């Protein structure tokens, strides 16, 4: 059986994955990006303009993540830290949030599949 902390993280992750697509549907693309930017500003270190370990630890309780260990918080940072500077830029944060919610890509994926099918049909029937 998973430890209580792991169970909380699983519940929180499932909650996030269920919530972000709903936000995207309700707010639209621009609204979702504004909300993600607001979330980034809430978590960032104002002096550096990045989400650092210290700023994440300090602000995690605002997101209901106050019970997470330092190792878990470092893991969250590492997962999204593409440039290896130990912090998250706004772009890295937004990419991480979308990556954690693959359902957001379902509709664009369908559009792409339809476009490819139409193009293939046109190319092979002409």
C-alpha positions as CSV (number, residue, x, y, z in Angstrom):
1,X,0.0,0.0,0.0
2,X,1.3,3.5,-0.9
3,X,2.4,5.8,1.9
4,X,-0.1,8.5,2.8
5,X,2.0,11.2,1.2
6,X,2.1,9.3,-2.1
7,X,-1.6,8.8,-1.9
8,X,-2.1,12.6,-1.5
9,X,0.1,13.3,-4.4
10,X,-1.8,10.8,-6.6
11,X,-5.1,12.4,-5.6
12,X,-3.7,15.9,-6.3
13,X,-2.3,14.8,-9.6
14,X,-5.5,13.2,-10.7
15,X,-7.4,16.4,-9.6
16,X,-5.0,18.6,-11.6
17,X,-5.3,16.4,-14.7
18,X,-9.1,16.5,-14.5
19,X,-9.2,20.3,-13.8
20,X,-6.8,21.7,-16.5
21,X,-8.8,20.4,-19.5
22,X,-12.0,21.8,-17.9
23,X,-10.3,25.2,-17.5
24,X,-9.1,25.0,-21.1
25,X,-12.6,24.3,-22.3
26,X,-14.1,27.1,-20.3
27,X,-11.5,29.8,-20.7
28,X,-10.3,29.0,-24.2
29,X,-6.6,29.0,-25.2
30,X,-5.9,32.6,-24.3
31,X,-7.7,32.4,-21.0
32,X,-5.9,29.2,-20.0
33,X,-2.6,30.8,-20.8
34,X,-3.5,33.8,-18.7
35,X,-4.4,31.5,-15.8
36,X,-1.2,29.6,-16.1
37,X,0.8,32.9,-16.2
38,X,-1.1,33.9,-13.0
39,X,-0.2,30.6,-11.4
40,X,3.5,31.1,-12.4
41,X,3.5,34.6,-10.8
42,X,2.0,33.1,-7.6
43,X,4.8,30.6,-7.3
44,X,7.8,32.6,-8.7
45,X,10.6,34.3,-6.8
46,X,9.9,38.0,-7.5
47,X,13.6,38.9,-7.4
48,X,14.6,36.2,-10.0
49,X,11.4,36.0,-12.1
50,X,11.6,32.2,-11.8
51,X,10.1,29.5,-9.8
52,X,12.9,28.4,-7.5
53,X,13.0,25.6,-4.9
54,X,12.6,28.2,-2.1
55,X,9.7,30.0,-3.8
56,X,8.0,26.7,-4.5
57,X,8.4,25.5,-1.0
58,X,7.2,28.9,0.4
59,X,4.1,29.0,-1.8
60,X,3.2,25.3,-2.1
61,X,0.7,25.5,0.7
62,X,-1.3,28.1,-1.3
63,X,-1.9,25.2,-3.8
64,X,-2.6,22.6,-1.2
65,X,0.9,21.1,-1.6
66,X,2.1,22.0,1.8
67,X,2.6,18.4,2.9
68,X,5.1,17.6,0.1
69,X,8.7,16.8,1.0
70,X,11.6,18.8,-0.2
71,X,12.6,15.9,-2.4
72,X,9.2,15.9,-4.0
73,X,9.3,19.6,-4.6
74,X,12.8,19.3,-6.1
75,X,11.5,16.5,-8.3
76,X,8.7,18.8,-9.6
77,X,11.3,21.4,-10.5
78,X,13.6,18.9,-12.2
79,X,10.7,17.5,-14.3
80,X,10.1,20.9,-15.9
81,X,13.6,22.3,-15.9
82,X,14.6,22.0,-19.5
83,X,17.6,24.4,-19.5
84,X,19.1,22.9,-16.3
85,X,19.3,26.1,-14.3
86,X,17.5,24.5,-11.3
87,X,14.4,26.8,-11.7
88,X,11.4,27.1,-13.9
89,X,10.8,30.0,-16.3
90,X,7.3,30.9,-17.3
91,X,7.6,28.9,-20.5
92,X,9.0,25.8,-18.7
93,X,6.1,26.1,-16.2
94,X,3.4,26.3,-18.9
95,X,4.9,23.4,-20.8
96,X,5.1,21.3,-17.7
97,X,1.5,22.0,-16.8
98,X,0.3,21.0,-20.3
99,X,2.5,17.9,-20.2
100,X,0.9,16.8,-17.0
101,X,-2.5,17.0,-18.6
102,X,-2.3,15.0,-21.9
103,X,-6.1,15.3,-22.4
104,X,-5.5,18.9,-23.5
105,X,-4.0,17.6,-26.7
106,X,-6.8,15.2,-27.6
107,X,-8.8,17.7,-29.7
108,X,-5.8,19.2,-31.6
109,X,-4.6,15.6,-32.2
110,X,-8.0,14.9,-33.8
111,X,-7.8,18.0,-36.0
112,X,-4.3,16.9,-37.2
113,X,-5.5,13.4,-37.9
114,X,-8.5,14.8,-39.9
115,X,-6.2,17.2,-41.8
116,X,-3.8,14.4,-42.7
117,X,-6.7,12.1,-43.7
118,X,-8.1,14.8,-46.0
119,X,-4.7,15.6,-47.5
120,X,-4.0,11.9,-48.1
121,X,-7.4,11.4,-49.7
122,X,-6.8,14.4,-52.0
123,X,-3.2,13.3,-52.9
124,X,-4.1,9.7,-53.6
125,X,-7.4,10.3,-55.5
126,X,-6.1,13.1,-57.8
